[in-house]
Amino acid sequence: TAQDSWWWRWYATKMDVSALPTLSTLRIPTLAIWGADDVLVPADTSREAFVAARAALQLPADRVLFIAGASH
């Protein structure tokens, strides 16, 4: 079946990845963009995680942008 193919086995290893550890150490201004109507990962939840990960760096140039009407 398709789920037994090499592609699905490889893809499964990419599904549980978090950018937060990297975001917490990245020392350049960062732009985070989300669809405001994301049904998979609510935009507010993503923003809160981004802001928390970046808080210790205190980079005033960081920006969060929501695209109205856009989903995941």
Steps between C-alpha positions, in 0.01 A plus 500: 500500500598862469550532878763223484707681239842646583359851464247457782764343726731796432220758540401357838847594630440863402158539661612559860744789463499817704661826392482642853847391617656665196282811530615546859865531388468673162651846552363677194168681455239240412171528315234244592202466264182300561163464340248662732246226426731200547287208618797267563704726729315806630686821417480633856660181634782533247553867584517427873759225444706725269496793742593275794787340307636840396441687830845452653669643188307831519532583131264791431516435124315165530162512327189283497266519202160338459353465152124551520295225338801269464524154653792262558 
